[in-house]
């Protein structure tokens, strides 16, 4: 039985990887066209939404969105989700509304073709380089001014070794939110770690997916002295939901 399970697991992994790549190749010509004109970049979201939707349908993975507030189109938000799996990217692409930019690791821009697209639309950061971190802060603020939402993983990557335990949060998203007086939206993705916490078919297990968008935390009137309190409050909201969803004491 273990051998059969391993074979099926590998086959499903190959199937998922195949549709991840094929789906991306199908939308690539449209992405390359819209990248030629900054005014067309708002079409990036519906195009990539189609890719993510197709990916989840063809992999038989149901996705449930839970909103604890009504997202306002004219309001900018900084979405802060937990980050336990590489599949968080298509999952958030499918569920986060309106025009947004991911703030992610600079290594992503080195990937052929994908890297070109990523650095044109999204924002990269090299945390080992203070100058690059500062440039990322400025680009993030500029994106908010230009009408984009931000998706920032406050853990700074997939660092936890004990799923679903959160890694400590970085202060970047919270500093930007306070400086720009933009609301933080804590986002809990409770079951991503159950499916594939890292890109390894040996840890792959089918599981439904869910994304919970909590009430925005207003930063109006906050100063940089409040960064730590805002950081802790966001951590607490996400962590409590992880415990509830996964029934952890």
C-alpha positions as CSV (number, residue, x, y, z in Angstrom):
1,X,0.0,0.0,0.0
2,X,2.9,2.4,0.8
3,X,4.3,1.9,-2.7
4,X,1.0,2.6,-4.3
5,X,0.5,5.7,-2.2
6,X,4.0,6.9,-3.2
7,X,3.3,6.3,-6.9
8,X,-0.1,8.2,-6.7
9,X,1.6,11.0,-4.7
10,X,4.3,11.4,-7.3
11,X,1.7,11.3,-10.2
12,X,-0.4,14.0,-8.5
13,X,2.7,16.1,-7.9
14,X,3.6,15.9,-11.6
15,X,0.0,16.7,-12.6
16,X,0.0,19.8,-10.4
17,X,3.4,20.9,-11.7
18,X,2.3,20.4,-15.3
19,X,-0.8,22.5,-15.0
20,X,1.1,25.2,-13.0
21,X,3.6,25.6,-15.8
22,X,1.2,25.0,-18.7
23,X,-1.3,27.5,-17.3
24,X,1.4,30.1,-16.9
25,X,2.6,29.5,-20.5
26,X,-1.0,30.1,-21.7
27,X,-1.3,33.5,-20.1
28,X,2.3,34.5,-20.8
29,X,1.7,36.2,-24.2
30,X,-1.1,38.4,-22.6
31,X,1.2,39.3,-19.7
32,X,4.0,40.3,-22.0
33,X,1.6,42.5,-24.0
34,X,0.3,44.4,-20.9
35,X,3.8,44.9,-19.6
36,X,4.5,47.1,-22.6
37,X,2.3,49.9,-21.2
38,X,2.0,50.8,-17.5
39,X,-1.6,51.8,-18.1
40,X,-2.5,48.2,-19.1
41,X,-1.0,46.7,-16.0
42,X,-4.4,46.8,-14.2
43,X,-5.3,43.9,-16.5
44,X,-2.7,41.7,-14.8
45,X,-4.9,40.8,-12.0
46,X,-7.8,39.3,-14.1
47,X,-5.4,37.4,-16.3
48,X,-3.5,35.8,-13.4
49,X,-6.8,35.2,-11.7
50,X,-7.8,33.0,-14.7
51,X,-4.5,31.1,-14.3
52,X,-5.0,30.5,-10.6
53,X,-8.7,29.5,-11.1
54,X,-7.8,27.0,-13.8
55,X,-5.0,25.6,-11.6
56,X,-7.3,24.8,-8.6
57,X,-10.1,23.4,-10.8
58,X,-7.8,21.1,-12.7
59,X,-6.2,19.9,-9.5
60,X,-9.6,19.3,-7.8
61,X,-8.9,21.6,-4.9
62,X,-11.9,23.5,-3.5
63,X,-11.1,27.0,-2.3
64,X,-13.2,28.8,0.3
65,X,-12.9,32.6,1.0
66,X,-14.1,33.9,4.3
67,X,-14.5,37.7,4.6
68,X,-15.0,39.4,8.0
69,X,-15.4,42.8,6.2
70,X,-16.5,44.2,2.9
71,X,-13.4,45.2,0.8
72,X,-13.7,48.7,-0.5
73,X,-12.4,49.2,-4.0
74,X,-11.2,52.8,-3.4
75,X,-9.4,51.9,-0.1
76,X,-5.8,50.6,-0.2
77,X,-5.0,47.7,2.1
78,X,-1.8,45.9,3.2
79,X,-2.7,42.2,3.3
80,X,-0.5,40.2,5.8
81,X,-0.9,36.4,5.4
82,X,0.9,33.6,7.1
83,X,3.3,31.9,4.7
84,X,3.7,28.1,5.0
85,X,3.6,26.9,1.4
86,X,4.6,27.9,-2.2
87,X,1.0,27.3,-3.1
88,X,0.2,30.5,-1.2
89,X,1.0,32.5,-4.3
90,X,-1.7,31.1,-6.6
91,X,-4.1,30.9,-3.7
92,X,-3.7,34.6,-2.9
93,X,-3.8,35.4,-6.7
94,X,-7.2,33.8,-6.8
95,X,-8.7,35.4,-3.6
96,X,-7.2,38.9,-3.1
97,X,-9.5,41.4,-5.0
98,X,-8.6,44.5,-7.0
99,X,-5.1,45.6,-8.1
100,X,-2.2,44.5,-6.0
101,X,1.5,43.9,-5.8
102,X,3.3,41.1,-3.9
103,X,6.4,42.2,-2.0
104,X,8.7,39.1,-2.2
105,X,12.3,37.9,-2.1
106,X,14.6,39.3,-4.8
107,X,15.6,35.7,-5.9
108,X,12.3,35.4,-7.7
109,X,13.4,38.0,-10.3
110,X,16.3,35.7,-11.4
111,X,13.9,33.1,-12.7
112,X,13.8,33.2,-16.5
113,X,10.7,34.8,-18.0
114,X,8.8,34.7,-14.7
115,X,11.4,36.9,-13.1
116,X,11.0,39.6,-15.8
117,X,7.2,39.6,-15.3
118,X,7.6,39.6,-11.5
119,X,9.9,42.6,-11.2
120,X,7.7,44.6,-13.7
121,X,4.5,44.1,-11.6
122,X,5.7,43.2,-8.1
123,X,8.3,44.4,-5.7
124,X,11.4,42.5,-4.6
125,X,13.5,42.9,-1.5
126,X,17.0,41.7,-0.6
127,X,16.9,41.8,3.2
128,X,20.6,41.3,3.5
129,X,21.2,44.7,1.8
130,X,20.1,47.8,3.8
131,X,20.1,49.9,0.6
132,X,17.8,47.4,-1.2
133,X,15.5,47.3,1.9
134,X,15.2,51.1,1.8
135,X,14.4,51.0,-2.0
136,X,11.7,48.4,-1.3
137,X,10.1,50.6,1.3
138,X,10.0,53.5,-1.2
139,X,8.6,51.3,-4.0
140,X,5.9,49.9,-1.7
141,X,4.9,53.4,-0.6
142,X,4.8,54.5,-4.3
143,X,2.6,51.5,-5.2
144,X,0.1,52.4,-2.5
145,X,0.1,56.0,-3.7
146,X,-0.6,54.7,-7.3
147,X,-3.7,52.8,-6.1
148,X,-2.3,49.3,-5.6
149,X,-2.9,47.1,-2.6
150,X,0.1,45.3,-1.1
151,X,0.5,41.6,-0.2
152,X,3.4,41.3,2.3
153,X,4.3,38.1,4.1
154,X,5.2,39.4,7.6
155,X,7.2,36.2,8.3
156,X,9.5,37.2,5.4
157,X,9.4,33.7,3.9
158,X,8.8,30.1,4.8
159,X,10.9,29.8,7.9
160,X,8.9,27.8,10.4
161,X,10.0,24.2,11.1
162,X,6.9,23.3,13.2
163,X,3.8,23.8,11.1
164,X,1.4,25.5,11.8
165,X,3.6,27.5,14.2
166,X,4.2,31.1,13.0
167,X,7.7,32.5,12.6
168,X,8.4,35.9,14.2
169,X,7.1,38.8,12.2
170,X,9.3,41.4,10.5
171,X,8.4,45.0,11.1
172,X,8.4,46.1,7.4
173,X,4.6,45.8,6.6
174,X,3.7,47.5,9.9
175,X,6.1,50.4,9.5
176,X,4.9,51.0,5.9
177,X,1.2,50.8,7.1
178,X,1.8,53.4,9.8
179,X,3.9,55.8,7.7
180,X,1.2,55.6,4.9
181,X,-1.7,55.5,7.4
182,X,-3.1,52.4,5.5
183,X,-5.0,49.6,7.2
184,X,-3.5,46.2,7.8
185,X,-5.6,43.2,6.9
186,X,-4.5,40.0,8.8
187,X,-5.0,37.0,6.5
188,X,-5.0,33.4,7.8
189,X,-4.4,30.5,5.4
190,X,-5.0,27.6,7.8
191,X,-4.6,24.5,5.7
192,X,-1.8,25.3,3.2
193,X,0.8,23.5,5.4
194,X,-1.3,20.3,5.3
195,X,-1.1,20.1,1.5
196,X,2.5,20.9,0.6
197,X,4.5,23.1,3.0
198,X,7.5,23.0,0.8
199,X,7.9,22.1,-2.9
200,X,8.5,18.4,-2.3
201,X,6.1,15.7,-3.5
202,X,7.1,13.5,-0.5
203,X,5.1,15.9,1.7
204,X,2.2,16.4,-0.7
205,X,-1.3,15.6,0.6
206,X,-4.5,16.7,-0.9
207,X,-6.5,19.1,1.2
208,X,-9.1,21.7,0.7
209,X,-7.9,25.3,0.9
210,X,-9.3,28.3,2.8
211,X,-8.4,32.0,3.1
212,X,-9.7,34.1,6.0
213,X,-9.6,37.8,5.6
214,X,-9.9,39.4,9.1
215,X,-11.2,42.9,10.0
216,X,-8.7,45.6,8.9
217,X,-6.7,47.2,11.6
218,X,-6.8,50.9,11.2
219,X,-3.5,52.8,11.6
220,X,-5.0,56.3,11.6
221,X,-3.3,58.3,14.3
222,X,-0.6,55.7,14.9
223,X,3.1,56.6,15.0
224,X,6.2,54.5,14.6
225,X,6.2,54.0,18.3
226,X,3.1,51.7,17.6
227,X,4.9,49.4,15.2
228,X,5.5,46.7,17.7
229,X,2.0,46.8,19.1
230,X,0.5,46.6,15.6
231,X,2.9,43.7,14.7
232,X,1.9,41.8,17.8
233,X,-1.8,42.4,17.3
234,X,-1.6,41.1,13.7
235,X,0.4,38.0,14.9
236,X,-2.2,37.3,17.6
237,X,-5.2,37.4,15.2
238,X,-3.6,35.1,12.6
239,X,-2.2,32.7,15.3
240,X,-5.5,32.4,17.1
241,X,-7.3,31.5,13.8
242,X,-4.7,28.9,13.0
243,X,-5.3,27.3,16.3
244,X,-9.1,27.4,15.9
245,X,-9.0,26.1,12.3
246,X,-6.5,23.3,13.1
247,X,-8.0,22.6,16.6
248,X,-4.6,23.2,18.4
249,X,-4.6,23.8,22.1
